[in-house]
Amino acid sequence: MTNEELMAEAKKAREHAYAPYSHFQVGAALLTKSGKLYHGCNIENAAYSPSNCAERTAFFKAVYDGEREFERIAIAGGPAGKEAEEPCAPCGVCRQVMMEFCDPDDFQIILADGKGGCLQRSLRELLPLGFGPKNLA
């Protein structure tokens, strides 16, 4: 699957977002090393802190299904009803979840660039000096 195809899946997932408070919709498409695809969207809550990001939704669905090895994730986010005007990078909590399951040098994060293209970064680039399972070994 190309980055463009993965991004198209993230944009489809964005349509399922539940964002009645921020009106900022995010979709994610997570590709496992076995070739399976998992979608996620952000899900807000009136109490705010129980809200869940699109990236974590995708990861938690995959982990529930027994997946533990991941290749790439595409993320598309922006104001409801509009194309993103700039990249929507994962929040710190999502980056930490990625660190739990992914090799920071190998795992790739694909972001819609707001101009019809994609940016690609490794988890290490977005989370330098990240703390993960290897730190506890």
C-alpha positions in Angstrom: 0.0 0.0 0.0 1.4 3.4 -1.0 1.5 6.4 1.3 -1.2 8.0 -0.8 -3.5 5.0 -0.5 -2.9 4.9 3.2 -3.7 8.6 3.4 -6.9 8.1 1.5 -7.9 5.6 4.1 -7.2 8.1 6.9 -9.4 10.7 5.2 -12.2 8.1 5.0 -11.8 7.4 8.7 -11.9 11.1 9.5 -15.5 11.1 8.3 -16.4 9.0 11.3 -15.0 11.4 13.9 -17.2 12.4 16.8 -16.1 15.9 17.5 -19.1 18.0 18.7 -17.0 20.3 20.9 -13.8 21.1 19.0 -15.2 20.5 15.6 -11.7 19.2 14.7 -12.0 15.9 13.0 -9.1 13.4 12.8 -8.8 10.1 11.0 -6.0 7.5 11.1 -5.2 4.5 9.1 -2.7 2.1 10.7 -0.9 -0.6 8.6 0.4 -3.6 10.3 3.5 -5.5 9.2 1.2 -8.4 8.3 -0.6 -6.1 5.8 -3.8 -5.6 7.9 -5.4 -2.1 8.0 -7.0 -0.5 11.0 -8.9 2.7 11.0 -9.5 5.2 13.9 -11.2 8.5 14.5 -11.2 10.9 17.3 -14.0 10.5 19.8 -14.7 13.5 22.1 -16.5 13.5 25.4 -18.2 16.4 27.2 -15.8 15.8 30.2 -12.9 16.3 27.7 -10.3 14.0 29.4 -12.1 10.7 28.5 -11.8 11.7 24.8 -9.7 9.5 22.6 -7.5 10.4 19.6 -7.8 8.7 16.2 -4.3 7.2 16.4 -5.0 5.5 19.7 -8.4 4.3 18.5 -6.6 2.5 15.6 -3.8 1.1 17.7 -6.2 -0.2 20.4 -8.4 -1.9 17.8 -5.3 -3.6 16.3 -3.9 -4.6 19.7 -7.3 -6.1 20.6 -7.1 -8.2 17.5 -3.7 -9.5 18.5 -1.5 -7.3 16.3 1.8 -6.2 17.8 3.9 -5.2 14.8 3.2 -2.0 12.9 4.7 -0.5 9.7 3.1 2.9 9.2 0.2 5.2 10.2 -1.4 8.0 8.1 -3.1 10.9 9.9 -5.5 13.5 8.4 -7.0 16.1 10.6 -8.5 19.6 10.5 -11.7 21.6 11.0 -14.9 19.7 10.3 -16.0 20.0 6.7 -12.7 21.4 5.4 -9.5 19.9 4.0 -6.6 20.2 6.4 -4.5 23.4 5.8 -1.4 22.1 7.6 -0.1 18.8 9.0 -1.9 17.3 12.0 0.8 15.6 14.0 0.0 13.1 16.7 -0.2 14.4 20.3 2.3 13.4 22.9 0.1 10.7 24.4 -0.4 9.1 20.9 3.4 9.2 20.3 3.9 7.4 23.6 1.4 4.7 22.6 3.3 4.3 19.3 6.6 4.0 21.3 5.1 1.1 23.2 4.6 -1.0 20.1 6.9 0.4 17.4 10.6 0.6 16.7 11.1 4.4 16.7 13.6 4.2 13.8 11.5 1.9 11.7 7.9 3.1 12.3 6.8 5.8 9.8 4.1 8.5 10.4 2.5 9.9 7.3 0.8 13.3 7.6 -1.4 15.1 5.2 0.6 18.3 4.3 -2.4 20.5 3.6 -1.4 20.9 0.0 -2.7 17.6 -1.3 0.5 15.7 -0.5 2.1 13.9 2.4 5.0 14.3 4.8 6.7 11.3 6.2 8.6 11.2 9.5 9.9 8.4 11.7 8.6 8.0 15.2 12.1 8.9 16.4 11.9 12.2 14.6 8.6 13.1 16.3 9.6 11.6 19.7 13.4 12.0 20.2 14.7 10.3 23.3 11.4 8.5 23.7 10.8 6.2 26.7 9.7 2.7 25.8 9.8 -1.0 26.8 13.5 -1.3 26.2 14.1 1.3 28.9 12.7 -1.1 31.4 14.7 -4.1 30.3 
